[in-house]
Amino acid sequence: MNLKSAHEGKEYIIERIETEDEELNAFLFSLGCYSGEPVTVISHLKGGCVVSIKDSRYNIDNQLAEAIIVIG
């Protein structure tokens, strides 16, 4: 399951990031978004979603939300 289809308010564990872009991987890593880390979808928006990672909130677009694969 990816973050775009995740339920609001439920905590998930990031399984993997499906992207070939190393710069994007480095950016996500700097936010604390990497395998094994918990993530919570706060709300779904028209163009993306708001997520909570390591006590911080981020607005990510749908393309990025589809690339973040979670379990839980």
N, CA, C and O of each residue as an XYZ file, in Angstrom:
288
protein
N       0.845     -1.167      0.000
C       0.000      0.000      0.000
C       0.898      1.239      0.000
O       1.978      1.236      0.590
N       0.438      2.289     -0.665
C       1.210      3.528     -0.649
C       0.503      4.578      0.203
O      -0.629      4.364      0.637
N       1.160      5.705      0.442
C       0.576      6.727      1.310
C      -0.689      7.347      0.729
O      -1.553      7.802      1.478
N      -0.808      7.370     -0.577
C      -2.004      7.951     -1.194
C      -3.254      7.162     -0.810
O      -4.327      7.746     -0.663
N      -3.133      5.862     -0.646
C      -4.288      5.033     -0.297
C      -4.360      4.712      1.198
O      -5.241      3.961      1.618
N      -3.457      5.262      2.006
C      -3.444      5.010      3.449
C      -4.590      5.758      4.137
O      -5.049      6.791      3.649
N      -5.038      5.234      5.260
C      -6.129      5.837      6.020
C      -5.609      6.967      6.904
O      -4.518      6.876      7.468
N      -6.391      8.019      7.016
C      -6.022      9.159      7.858
C      -6.010      8.754      9.330
O      -6.873      8.006      9.790
N      -5.015      9.262     10.059
C      -4.930      9.041     11.493
C      -4.294      7.731     11.915
O      -4.090      7.517     13.110
N      -3.975      6.854     10.988
C      -3.365      5.568     11.323
C      -1.866      5.627     11.072
O      -1.411      6.178     10.069
N      -1.101      5.048     12.004
C       0.357      5.028     11.851
C       0.771      3.818     11.016
O       0.287      2.704     11.221
N       1.666      4.062     10.081
C       2.209      3.026      9.208
C       3.725      3.027      9.331
O       4.322      3.992      9.808
N       4.336      1.939      8.898
C       5.799      1.841      8.846
C       6.214      1.894      7.378
O       5.660      1.178      6.543
N       7.181      2.735      7.071
C       7.663      2.854      5.699
C       8.425      1.579      5.344
O       9.388      1.209      6.015
N       7.981      0.918      4.282
C       8.633     -0.309      3.828
C       9.754      0.018      2.844
O      10.863     -0.504      2.950
N       9.442      0.899      1.879
C      10.451      1.292      0.889
C       9.977      2.530      0.146
O       8.809      2.914      0.210
N      10.918      3.140     -0.559
C      10.632      4.278     -1.423
C      10.877      3.810     -2.856
O      11.979      3.372     -3.185
N       9.860      3.899     -3.705
C       9.990      3.434     -5.089
C      10.297      4.608     -6.013
O       9.403      5.164     -6.651
N      11.561      4.970     -6.074
C      11.997      6.022     -6.990
C      13.433      5.751     -7.409
O      14.226      5.217     -6.634
N      13.755      6.115     -8.614
C      15.116      5.958     -9.129
C      15.924      7.248     -8.958
O      17.116      7.280     -9.263
N      15.282      8.302     -8.474
C      15.909      9.617     -8.331
C      16.697      9.688     -7.021
O      16.106      9.776     -5.945
N      18.019      9.651     -7.111
C      18.869      9.674     -5.917
C      18.744     10.984     -5.141
O      18.843     10.994     -3.914
N      18.530     12.078     -5.850
C      18.368     13.378     -5.190
C      17.091     13.386     -4.343
O      17.081     13.912     -3.230
N      16.033     12.809     -4.872
C      14.777     12.705     -4.123
C      14.951     11.789     -2.925
O      14.456     12.096     -1.841
N      15.642     10.674     -3.098
C      15.918      9.773     -1.970
C      16.686     10.485     -0.865
O      16.377     10.315      0.314
N      17.679     11.276     -1.234
C      18.467     12.017     -0.246
C      17.604     13.045      0.480
O      17.739     13.232      1.689
N      16.713     13.714     -0.262
C      15.815     14.696      0.346
C      14.876     14.025      1.343
O      14.701     14.513      2.460
N      14.275     12.912      0.945
C      13.376     12.197      1.843
C      14.108     11.688      3.075
O      13.566     11.730      4.180
N      15.325     11.212      2.898
C      16.125     10.748      4.026
C      16.367     11.890      5.011
O      16.323     11.685      6.224
N      16.624     13.094      4.491
C      16.868     14.251      5.367
C      15.621     14.628      6.165
O      15.729     15.232      7.232
N      14.435     14.276      5.653
C      13.191     14.524      6.377
C      12.897     13.434      7.407
O      12.012     13.593      8.247
N      13.635     12.337      7.341
C      13.380     11.203      8.218
C      12.472     10.181      7.585
O      11.919      9.326      8.278
N      12.308     10.253      6.286
C      11.416      9.362      5.542
C      12.254      8.270      4.879
O      12.745      8.447      3.764
N      12.413      7.138      5.574
C      13.181      6.010      5.051
C      12.653      4.718      5.667
O      11.866      4.759      6.614
N      13.068      3.601      5.151
C      12.570      2.284      5.579
C      12.660      2.108      7.084
O      13.673      2.428      7.706
N      11.579      1.594      7.655
C      11.543      1.303      9.084
C      11.006      2.426      9.944
O      10.760      2.215     11.131
N      10.817      3.603      9.395
C      10.339      4.752     10.167
C       8.813      4.816     10.158
O       8.190      4.520      9.138
N       8.205      5.200     11.285
C       6.746      5.364     11.302
C       6.319      6.660     10.612
O       7.028      7.666     10.662
N       5.163      6.621      9.974
C       4.590      7.787      9.301
C       3.075      7.731      9.496
O       2.477      6.656      9.464
N       2.465      8.894      9.698
C       1.017      8.989      9.869
C       0.457      9.960      8.851
O       0.981     11.062      8.689
N      -0.610      9.560      8.157
C      -1.291     10.468      7.241
C      -2.261     11.301      8.068
O      -3.194     10.766      8.668
N      -2.039     12.607      8.097
C      -2.902     13.518      8.852
C      -4.180     13.792      8.065
O      -5.279     13.716      8.615
N      -4.037     14.113      6.777
C      -5.205     14.361      5.931
C      -4.851     14.190      4.467
O      -3.699     14.350      4.064
N      -5.858     13.862      3.685
C      -5.712     13.773      2.231
C      -6.227     15.068      1.627
O      -7.293     15.555      2.002
N      -5.479     15.616      0.706
C      -5.854     16.834      0.006
C      -6.063     16.513     -1.464
O      -5.744     15.413     -1.914
N      -6.591     17.460     -2.205
C      -6.849     17.242     -3.628
C      -5.562     16.910     -4.394
O      -5.560     16.019     -5.243
N      -4.473     17.621     -4.098
C      -3.233     17.421     -4.821
C      -2.206     16.572     -4.106
O      -1.104     16.392     -4.624
N      -2.524     16.040     -2.933
C      -1.561     15.246     -2.177
C      -2.083     14.923     -0.794
O      -3.277     14.690     -0.607
N      -1.172     14.910      0.183
C      -1.591     14.639      1.553
C      -0.611     15.274      2.539
O       0.526     15.602      2.200
N      -1.094     15.434      3.767
C      -0.272     15.937      4.859
C       0.121     14.737      5.703
O      -0.734     13.960      6.127
N       1.428     14.588      5.949
C       1.923     13.454      6.721
C       2.737     13.943      7.915
O       3.290     15.043      7.906
N       2.793     13.109      8.927
C       3.604     13.384     10.105
C       4.745     12.376     10.144
O       4.526     11.165     10.182
N       5.971     12.904     10.134
C       7.172     12.076     10.208
C       8.074     12.689     11.269
O       8.458     13.855     11.166
N       8.412     11.909     12.284
C       9.310     12.371     13.350
C       8.857     13.709     13.940
O       9.644     14.654     14.002
N       7.615     13.796     14.368
C       7.049     14.978     15.015
C       7.026     16.226     14.140
O       6.902     17.335     14.660
N       7.141     16.070     12.840
C       7.035     17.185     11.897
C       5.960     16.851     10.879
O       5.722     15.683     10.571
N       5.311     17.890     10.358
C       4.281     17.695      9.334
C       4.768     18.211      7.998
O       5.390     19.269      7.911
N       4.472     17.439      6.946
C       4.877     17.808      5.596
C       3.701     17.620      4.652
O       2.897     16.704      4.823
N       3.604     18.485      3.664
C       2.614     18.355      2.605
C       3.335     17.757      1.398
O       4.260     18.367      0.861
N       2.920     16.582      0.978
C       3.559     15.928     -0.168
C       2.533     15.757     -1.288
O       1.341     15.587     -1.030
N       3.004     15.803     -2.518
C       2.091     15.671     -3.650
C       1.752     14.203     -3.893
O       2.376     13.304     -3.330
N       0.740     13.978     -4.752
C       0.263     12.617     -5.004
C       1.331     11.714     -5.608
O       1.395     10.530     -5.279
N       2.167     12.254     -6.481
C       3.206     11.445     -7.106
C       4.181     10.903     -6.053
O       4.562      9.734     -6.097
N       4.575     11.752     -5.118
C       5.483     11.314     -4.061
C       4.767     10.364     -3.100
O       5.365      9.392     -2.637
N       3.505     10.630     -2.800
C       2.733      9.757     -1.907
C       2.605      8.349     -2.491
O       2.591      7.365     -1.752
N       2.513      8.258     -3.817
C       2.425      6.941     -4.458
C       3.766      6.211     -4.429
O       3.797      4.983     -4.512
N       4.861      6.935     -4.314
C       6.191      6.316     -4.296
C       6.590      5.798     -2.920
O       7.522      5.001     -2.809
N       5.903      6.235     -1.875
C       6.229      5.809     -0.514
C       5.341      4.617     -0.155
O       4.134      4.759      0.042
N       5.957      3.453     -0.076
C       5.236      2.203      0.189
C       5.288      1.925      1.697
O       6.358      1.940      2.307
N       4.119      1.672      2.281
C       4.022      1.464      3.738
C       3.375      0.125      4.041
O       2.711     -0.472      3.194
N       3.585     -0.336      5.276
C       2.925     -1.533      5.788
C       2.246     -1.156      7.105
O       2.657     -0.209      7.775
N       1.225     -1.891      7.461
C       0.572     -1.618      8.733
C      -0.881     -1.643      8.718
O      -1.513     -1.424      9.752
